[in-house]
Amino acid sequence: MERSPAIRVAGIAGPGDPFATPEDTLETLRLVRNRYPKMLLCVASNGLEVAAHAAELAQLQVSHVTLTVNAIDPEIGARIYAWVRAGIRVLRGVDGAAGCWNGSARRSRS
């Protein structure tokens, strides 16, 4: 920041989904927030496990969360995603594509 004071936004995005490793993503956001309290924070995700971390994202004042939707049909999604990792689980094919958004959607409705 000392070399580029014009930087106002810190964002985390791929390759891969930031919430495939939520501990690393959230720790990075915490470190940036603590060191640069006025910095805008943003995250881009496929929706994988985002709902489970919404409270902490709000606490960290993440101002922008972008959710990308590459397919609404798991059959099409299976052709886009070779695999999806959710924590320690690796899902492939239609299960992987559906898991990319269905798990997050299920939790956010409860």
C-alpha distance (Angstrom), angle and dihedral (degrees) to the residues before:
residue distance angle dihedral
M1 . . .
E2 3.76 . .
R3 3.82 88.8 .
S4 3.83 95.3 42.3
P5 3.81 110.5 27.3
A6 3.82 90.7 168.2
I7 3.82 90.2 74.9
R8 3.80 106.8 110.2
V9 3.82 103.4 159.5
A10 3.80 133.6 57.4
G11 3.79 116.0 -167.9
I12 3.78 135.7 -178.6
A13 3.79 120.4 -153.0
G14 3.83 139.0 138.9
P15 2.81 167.5 -54.9
G16 3.75 82.2 148.1
D17 3.77 125.1 0.8
P18 3.82 118.4 -61.9
F19 3.80 90.0 -137.9
A20 3.79 94.0 57.8
T21 3.83 81.1 82.1
P22 3.81 101.9 24.9
E23 3.81 95.1 167.9
D24 3.82 91.5 60.1
T25 3.81 93.1 43.4
L26 3.79 94.9 48.8
E27 3.80 93.1 43.8
T28 3.82 90.1 52.5
L29 3.81 90.3 50.4
R30 3.83 90.4 48.3
L31 3.80 91.9 50.9
V32 3.80 92.9 49.1
R33 3.82 92.4 45.3
N34 3.83 91.9 49.9
R35 3.80 94.6 47.2
Y36 3.83 97.4 38.4
P37 3.83 108.3 26.7
K38 3.82 94.4 177.2
M39 3.82 95.0 50.5
L40 3.80 116.7 117.0
L41 3.80 109.7 -124.5
C42 3.78 125.3 -154.4
V43 3.80 138.6 173.3
A44 3.80 131.5 -162.9
S45 3.81 117.3 -156.1
N46 3.77 143.3 163.2
G47 3.80 85.8 -128.2
L48 3.79 95.4 -96.4
E49 3.81 107.3 156.7
V50 3.82 92.9 -28.0
A51 3.81 94.7 132.5
A52 3.80 90.9 57.6
H53 3.82 89.0 60.4
A54 3.82 100.4 38.6
A55 3.81 94.5 107.9
E56 3.80 93.3 54.1
L57 3.80 91.9 44.6
A58 3.80 87.9 54.5
Q59 3.82 91.9 46.1
L60 3.82 89.2 52.4
Q61 3.81 88.6 49.5
V62 3.78 94.3 -122.4
S63 3.78 98.6 -178.6
H64 3.81 100.0 -165.2
V65 3.80 129.4 37.5
T66 3.78 112.0 177.1
L67 3.80 117.0 -162.6
T68 3.77 115.1 -163.4
V69 3.79 120.9 -153.3
N70 3.79 111.9 -160.2
A71 3.80 95.4 170.8
I72 3.79 138.9 -0.3
D73 3.79 93.9 -159.7
P74 3.84 115.2 72.0
E75 3.82 90.1 -146.0
I76 3.80 90.4 60.1
G77 3.80 91.6 40.1
A78 3.81 89.3 55.4
R79 3.80 88.2 61.7
I80 3.82 90.7 51.1
Y81 3.81 100.1 43.4
A82 3.80 118.3 50.7
W83 3.81 88.3 -168.8
V84 3.80 141.6 -17.6
R85 3.80 123.8 -142.8
A86 3.78 117.3 -152.4
G87 3.78 107.3 -178.6
I88 3.79 104.8 -54.9
R89 3.81 94.4 -18.6
V90 3.80 119.9 97.6
L91 3.80 114.1 -160.3
R92 3.81 122.6 -168.0
G93 3.77 136.2 -166.0
V94 3.80 118.9 -7.7
D95 3.83 91.3 -10.1
G96 3.80 90.6 55.7
A97 3.78 94.4 47.6
A98 3.80 92.8 46.2
G99 3.80 91.5 45.3
C100 3.78 90.8 55.1
W101 3.77 91.9 71.6
N102 3.82 108.9 5.9
G103 3.80 95.9 66.8
S104 3.78 92.5 50.9
A105 3.80 92.1 44.0
R106 3.81 91.8 50.5
R107 3.81 93.0 52.1
S108 3.79 94.5 44.5
R109 3.82 90.8 56.5
S110 3.80 95.2 54.1
